[in-house]
Amino acid sequence: MSKALTEINTLYVAALLGEPEFGRRLIREMQQMSHFEFTHDRSLADAELEAHGEDNGEGFHGSLVIRDLHGSTLWSGEATRPHGSPGPMAYELILDQLRAALPPTDQQTRTV
């Protein structure tokens, strides 16, 4: 049986695909959230994370998927920031989506 996102505390980074800085920024910000911890040992994780970010010509597109250890998707989010557009970066938009999916006590204001 699959866990709910609210039951996930420890994440294993399964893959950072595309632009490496996108994944690093995403993880840095997730570490600031009170809800998630990260481990280098998959056997200690509640779930795994995969992030993918790349410039697709129209803008920068990023995605984040959190899966249980059996491969079932627990949560996913994606965002595109058009070239030259002011405002939040793609990873910040995804983090806003993730925060909205968590209970208010697990959310933290965005640090920009």
PLY file of the C-alpha trace (Angstrom):
ply
format ascii 1.0
element vertex 112
property float x
property float y
property float z
element edge 111
property int vertex1
property int vertex2
end_header
0.00 0.00 0.00
1.27 3.43 -0.94
2.00 6.07 1.68
0.51 9.55 1.59
2.76 12.55 1.00
2.10 13.67 4.57
3.62 10.40 5.84
6.90 10.96 4.00
9.72 12.37 6.11
12.92 10.95 4.63
13.74 11.20 0.94
16.38 9.51 -1.19
17.48 11.42 -4.29
17.05 8.85 -7.07
17.86 11.15 -10.00
18.69 14.74 -10.87
18.25 15.02 -14.62
18.95 17.82 -17.06
20.36 21.08 -15.69
22.18 20.12 -12.46
21.69 23.49 -10.72
17.90 23.09 -10.92
17.98 19.92 -8.83
20.50 21.31 -6.36
18.41 24.44 -5.75
15.26 22.38 -5.37
16.87 20.12 -2.78
18.45 23.04 -0.89
15.04 24.66 -0.54
13.36 21.38 0.43
15.96 20.94 3.18
14.73 24.24 4.64
11.19 22.86 4.91
10.48 21.39 8.32
8.88 18.30 6.77
11.67 16.61 4.79
15.05 15.10 5.55
17.35 13.52 2.98
19.40 10.34 3.16
22.13 8.84 0.99
20.90 5.35 1.90
17.76 4.30 0.00
16.97 1.64 2.61
16.46 4.41 5.21
14.12 6.46 3.00
10.34 6.66 3.05
10.30 7.69 -0.62
12.52 8.77 -3.48
12.76 12.01 -5.41
13.44 12.64 -9.08
13.96 16.15 -10.44
14.34 17.21 -14.06
15.03 20.73 -15.27
15.96 22.01 -18.71
15.68 24.92 -21.09
13.08 23.87 -23.65
13.42 26.87 -25.97
10.32 28.66 -24.67
11.65 28.91 -21.15
13.01 26.84 -18.33
10.86 23.82 -17.51
11.25 21.81 -14.33
9.52 18.86 -12.73
9.65 17.04 -9.42
8.29 13.57 -8.71
8.14 11.92 -5.30
7.57 8.16 -5.46
7.19 5.49 -2.84
9.90 2.84 -2.80
7.79 0.62 -5.07
7.70 3.26 -7.81
4.16 4.59 -7.32
3.90 8.36 -7.67
2.89 10.06 -4.42
3.20 13.63 -5.67
4.39 15.44 -8.77
4.64 19.04 -9.84
5.98 20.94 -12.80
6.39 24.52 -13.90
7.78 26.58 -16.76
9.28 30.03 -16.44
9.27 31.76 -19.85
12.52 33.40 -20.97
12.80 37.00 -19.78
9.84 36.64 -17.46
10.13 38.39 -14.09
9.01 36.50 -11.05
9.75 33.18 -9.39
12.03 30.58 -10.91
10.61 27.20 -12.00
11.93 25.45 -8.89
10.26 28.08 -6.67
6.93 27.55 -8.43
7.21 23.79 -7.89
8.06 24.29 -4.22
4.97 26.47 -3.85
2.90 23.58 -5.25
4.56 21.15 -2.83
3.97 23.44 0.16
0.30 23.70 -0.82
0.05 19.88 -0.72
1.41 19.68 2.84
-0.42 20.53 6.07
0.09 24.16 7.21
2.35 23.11 10.10
4.76 21.55 7.60
4.95 24.58 5.36
7.53 27.31 5.54
7.55 30.66 3.80
9.63 30.88 0.66
13.12 32.30 1.10
14.14 34.21 -1.99
0 1
1 2
2 3
3 4
4 5
5 6
6 7
7 8
8 9
9 10
10 11
11 12
12 13
13 14
14 15
15 16
16 17
17 18
18 19
19 20
20 21
21 22
22 23
23 24
24 25
25 26
26 27
27 28
28 29
29 30
30 31
31 32
32 33
33 34
34 35
35 36
36 37
37 38
38 39
39 40
40 41
41 42
42 43
43 44
44 45
45 46
46 47
47 48
48 49
49 50
50 51
51 52
52 53
53 54
54 55
55 56
56 57
57 58
58 59
59 60
60 61
61 62
62 63
63 64
64 65
65 66
66 67
67 68
68 69
69 70
70 71
71 72
72 73
73 74
74 75
75 76
76 77
77 78
78 79
79 80
80 81
81 82
82 83
83 84
84 85
85 86
86 87
87 88
88 89
89 90
90 91
91 92
92 93
93 94
94 95
95 96
96 97
97 98
98 99
99 100
100 101
101 102
102 103
103 104
104 105
105 106
106 107
107 108
108 109
109 110
110 111
